[in-house]
């Protein structure tokens, strides 16, 4: 996964100073890097992630290791996945319980790489945060809890309500599997260089993975691919069902054929998938 960072801030940590200048690499514009340099946000992360001494944590995008060090001091093991190999000198000697892996997190088999990780704690690059989180829901079945820093816009989408602008495919998929346990707005001042967007920490825990989840994912993606169109039209355009089949499936769940994707509650997509089957 490309290591790119967003923002953070607030004096709510277990005391820690910013890392010394010699420990901070020069951020690469080509990777969109924004390194964490103020550790005051770490206490908030620790609280929302409910870290414990027996935890095994997956961290994507450790950068120069500020969050990695914090995690390693509090949990049994950290699997840190970094894209930028030039950051190895800042990460390789953090602690013996840190396993460092280099590569693209969207391409790596994270379930095999970190089979014992039950928590996903990371400051995620904004441009891959959404697909990575969606894939982790079923791709990392052993993960029980997430605490991630993402662009505020992405954070708002994860648990958005139906019939709102923020509500979309990621909202449906995350809410079908998880429930939110925490939210913390984050300012821009704790990263170098400061990004041009606001961020937020979002914490959520696994509740259940619905039956037929892979098919539900396809139906949801198709439904929101043409969100201005009715669901029967969207499904037909995606090749998953004819317009007539889509209308019949909507009727089976007591919805009109003119219904658009944004009107359905997450659980209705489960019922719609069953009806289409």
C-alpha positions as CSV (number, residue, x, y, z in Angstrom):
1,X,0.0,0.0,0.0
2,X,1.2,3.5,-0.8
3,X,2.2,5.1,2.4
4,X,0.5,8.4,2.5
5,X,-0.7,10.2,5.6
6,X,-3.4,12.5,6.6
7,X,-3.9,14.7,9.7
8,X,-4.3,14.6,13.4
9,X,-4.2,16.6,16.6
10,X,-5.2,17.2,20.2
11,X,-3.6,17.0,23.6
12,X,-5.0,13.8,24.8
13,X,-2.1,11.4,24.9
14,X,0.1,9.7,27.4
15,X,2.9,12.3,27.4
16,X,5.2,12.2,24.5
17,X,7.2,14.8,22.6
18,X,7.6,15.1,18.9
19,X,10.2,12.8,17.4
20,X,13.7,14.4,17.1
21,X,14.4,16.1,13.7
22,X,16.9,13.5,12.7
23,X,14.3,10.8,13.0
24,X,12.0,12.5,10.5
25,X,12.4,11.7,6.8
26,X,11.7,14.1,4.1
27,X,8.1,13.5,2.9
28,X,7.8,12.5,-0.7
29,X,5.3,14.5,-2.8
30,X,5.1,11.7,-5.3
31,X,3.7,9.5,-2.5
32,X,1.6,12.2,-1.0
33,X,3.3,11.6,2.3
34,X,2.3,13.6,5.5
35,X,4.2,12.2,8.4
36,X,2.9,12.2,12.0
37,X,5.2,14.5,14.0
38,X,3.1,15.3,17.1
39,X,2.4,12.4,19.4
40,X,-0.5,14.0,21.3
41,X,-3.0,12.2,19.2
42,X,-1.6,8.8,20.2
43,X,-3.5,8.6,23.5
44,X,-6.8,9.1,21.6
45,X,-5.8,6.2,19.2
46,X,-4.9,4.0,22.1
47,X,-8.2,4.7,23.9
48,X,-10.4,4.2,20.8
49,X,-8.5,1.0,19.8
50,X,-8.9,-0.4,23.3
51,X,-5.3,-1.6,23.1
52,X,-4.3,-4.5,25.4
53,X,-1.1,-6.4,26.1
54,X,-2.3,-9.5,24.3
55,X,-3.3,-7.7,21.1
56,X,-1.8,-8.3,17.7
57,X,-2.1,-5.2,15.5
58,X,-1.9,-4.7,11.8
59,X,-0.7,-1.2,10.9
60,X,-0.7,0.0,7.3
61,X,1.5,2.9,6.4
62,X,3.8,3.4,9.5
63,X,5.9,6.1,7.9
64,X,8.7,7.0,10.3
65,X,7.2,4.8,13.0
66,X,5.6,7.3,15.5
67,X,2.4,5.3,15.8
68,X,4.3,2.0,15.4
69,X,6.4,2.7,18.5
70,X,3.4,3.6,20.5
71,X,1.6,0.4,19.5
72,X,4.7,-1.8,20.1
73,X,5.0,-0.6,23.7
74,X,1.5,-1.6,24.4
75,X,0.6,-4.8,22.5
76,X,2.1,-8.2,21.9
77,X,3.0,-7.8,18.2
78,X,2.7,-5.3,15.4
79,X,2.6,-6.1,11.7
80,X,3.7,-2.9,10.0
81,X,3.1,-2.7,6.2
82,X,5.0,0.1,4.4
83,X,5.2,0.9,0.7
84,X,8.2,3.2,0.8
85,X,11.4,1.1,1.3
86,X,13.5,4.2,1.9
87,X,11.8,4.4,5.3
88,X,13.4,1.2,6.5
89,X,16.1,2.9,8.6
90,X,13.3,4.6,10.7
91,X,11.4,1.4,11.2
92,X,13.7,-1.6,11.4
93,X,14.9,-1.3,15.0
94,X,11.8,0.0,16.8
95,X,11.2,-3.1,18.9
96,X,11.6,-6.8,18.6
97,X,7.8,-7.3,18.5
98,X,7.5,-5.3,15.3
99,X,7.4,-7.3,12.0
100,X,8.1,-5.1,9.1
101,X,6.7,-5.8,5.7
102,X,7.2,-3.8,2.5
103,X,4.8,-3.8,-0.4
104,X,1.5,-2.4,-1.6
105,X,-1.2,-3.3,0.9
106,X,-3.8,-3.5,-1.8
107,X,-1.8,-6.2,-3.5
108,X,-0.4,-8.1,-0.6
109,X,-2.2,-11.0,1.0
110,X,-2.6,-9.4,4.4
111,X,-4.5,-12.3,5.8
112,X,-1.5,-14.6,5.2
113,X,1.1,-11.9,6.1
114,X,-0.6,-11.1,9.5
115,X,-2.8,-14.1,10.3
116,X,-2.8,-13.4,14.0
117,X,-3.8,-9.7,13.8
118,X,-7.1,-9.0,15.5
119,X,-7.0,-5.2,15.4
120,X,-6.4,-2.9,12.4
121,X,-4.9,0.4,13.7
122,X,-3.5,2.8,11.2
123,X,-3.3,6.3,9.7
124,X,-4.5,5.5,6.2
125,X,-3.6,7.2,2.9
126,X,-6.8,8.9,1.8
127,X,-6.7,7.6,-1.7
128,X,-6.7,3.9,-0.8
129,X,-8.4,4.0,2.6
130,X,-11.9,3.2,1.2
131,X,-10.9,0.1,-0.9
132,X,-8.6,-1.2,1.8
133,X,-11.2,-0.9,4.5
134,X,-13.9,-2.5,2.3
135,X,-11.6,-5.4,1.4
136,X,-10.6,-5.9,5.0
137,X,-14.2,-6.6,6.1
138,X,-14.2,-10.1,4.5
139,X,-10.5,-10.3,3.5
140,X,-9.3,-10.1,7.1
141,X,-11.9,-12.2,8.9
142,X,-9.7,-12.5,12.0
143,X,-9.8,-8.7,12.5
144,X,-12.3,-7.8,15.2
145,X,-11.7,-4.1,15.7
146,X,-10.6,-1.1,13.5
147,X,-9.3,2.3,14.6
148,X,-8.2,4.2,11.6
149,X,-7.4,7.8,10.8
150,X,-8.9,8.8,7.4
151,X,-9.9,11.9,5.5
152,X,-12.9,13.5,7.3
153,X,-15.0,13.0,4.1
154,X,-14.3,9.3,4.2
155,X,-15.0,9.1,7.9
156,X,-18.4,10.7,7.4
157,X,-19.2,8.2,4.7
158,X,-18.5,5.0,6.7
159,X,-21.5,5.4,8.9
160,X,-23.7,7.8,6.9
161,X,-27.4,7.4,6.9
162,X,-29.6,6.5,3.9
163,X,-30.8,9.3,1.6
164,X,-27.9,11.5,2.5
165,X,-25.2,12.8,0.2
166,X,-22.5,10.9,2.1
167,X,-24.3,7.6,2.0
168,X,-22.9,5.1,-0.6
169,X,-21.5,1.7,-1.2
170,X,-18.9,1.9,1.5
171,X,-21.5,3.0,4.0
172,X,-23.7,-0.1,3.3
173,X,-20.8,-2.6,3.4
174,X,-19.2,-1.3,6.6
175,X,-22.5,-1.1,8.4
176,X,-23.5,-4.6,7.4
177,X,-20.4,-6.0,9.1
178,X,-19.6,-3.5,11.9
179,X,-20.9,-1.0,14.4
180,X,-19.2,2.3,15.2
181,X,-17.6,2.5,18.7
182,X,-15.8,5.9,18.5
183,X,-15.2,9.0,16.5
184,X,-12.7,11.8,17.0
185,X,-12.2,14.8,14.7
186,X,-8.6,15.5,13.9
187,X,-6.9,18.8,13.0
188,X,-4.1,19.3,10.5
189,X,-1.3,20.5,12.8
190,X,0.3,17.2,13.8
191,X,1.6,16.2,10.4
192,X,4.5,17.4,8.3
193,X,3.8,18.9,5.9
194,X,0.2,19.9,6.9
195,X,-2.3,18.4,4.5
196,X,-5.1,20.4,2.9
197,X,-7.9,18.3,4.3
198,X,-9.3,17.6,7.7
199,X,-9.3,14.1,9.1
200,X,-11.0,12.0,11.8
201,X,-10.3,8.9,13.8
202,X,-13.1,6.3,13.4
203,X,-13.3,3.1,15.5
204,X,-15.6,0.2,14.8
205,X,-15.9,-3.4,15.7
206,X,-17.0,-6.5,13.8
207,X,-20.6,-7.7,14.5
208,X,-21.3,-10.3,11.8
209,X,-20.5,-11.1,8.2
210,X,-23.8,-11.7,6.3
211,X,-24.3,-14.8,4.2
212,X,-23.6,-14.3,0.5
213,X,-21.4,-11.4,1.3
214,X,-19.4,-11.5,-1.9
215,X,-22.6,-11.3,-3.9
216,X,-24.0,-8.6,-1.7
217,X,-20.8,-6.6,-2.4
218,X,-21.4,-6.9,-6.2
219,X,-25.0,-5.9,-5.9
220,X,-24.1,-2.9,-3.7
221,X,-21.3,-1.8,-6.0
222,X,-23.7,-2.1,-9.0
223,X,-26.5,-0.2,-7.3
224,X,-24.3,2.8,-6.5
225,X,-22.4,2.8,-9.7
226,X,-25.2,4.8,-11.3
227,X,-26.7,6.4,-8.2
228,X,-28.9,8.8,-10.1
229,X,-30.7,5.9,-11.9
230,X,-33.3,3.6,-10.4
231,X,-32.0,0.3,-9.0
232,X,-33.5,-1.8,-11.8
233,X,-31.6,0.3,-14.3
234,X,-28.4,0.3,-12.4
235,X,-28.5,-3.5,-12.0
236,X,-29.2,-3.9,-15.7
237,X,-26.3,-1.6,-16.7
238,X,-24.0,-3.6,-14.5
239,X,-25.1,-6.9,-16.0
240,X,-26.3,-8.4,-12.8
241,X,-30.0,-8.6,-13.5
242,X,-32.5,-7.4,-16.1
243,X,-34.7,-4.4,-15.4
244,X,-37.6,-6.7,-14.9
245,X,-35.7,-8.9,-12.4
246,X,-34.6,-5.8,-10.5
247,X,-38.2,-4.5,-10.3
248,X,-39.5,-7.9,-9.1
249,X,-36.8,-8.1,-6.5
250,X,-37.7,-4.7,-5.2
251,X,-41.3,-5.6,-5.1
252,X,-40.4,-8.7,-3.0
253,X,-38.9,-6.4,-0.3
254,X,-41.8,-3.9,-0.5
255,X,-40.0,-1.3,-2.5
256,X,-41.1,0.5,-5.6
257,X,-39.4,-0.1,-9.0
258,X,-38.4,3.7,-9.0
259,X,-36.3,3.3,-5.9
260,X,-32.7,4.4,-6.0
261,X,-29.8,2.8,-4.2
262,X,-29.4,5.7,-1.6
263,X,-32.9,5.0,-0.3
264,X,-32.3,1.5,0.9
265,X,-31.1,0.6,4.4
266,X,-28.1,-1.6,4.6
267,X,-30.2,-4.6,5.7
268,X,-32.4,-4.2,2.7
269,X,-29.5,-4.9,0.4
270,X,-29.2,-8.3,2.0
271,X,-32.9,-8.9,1.3
272,X,-32.5,-7.6,-2.2
273,X,-29.6,-10.0,-2.9
274,X,-31.7,-12.9,-1.6
275,X,-34.6,-11.8,-3.8
276,X,-32.4,-11.6,-6.9
277,X,-31.0,-15.1,-6.1
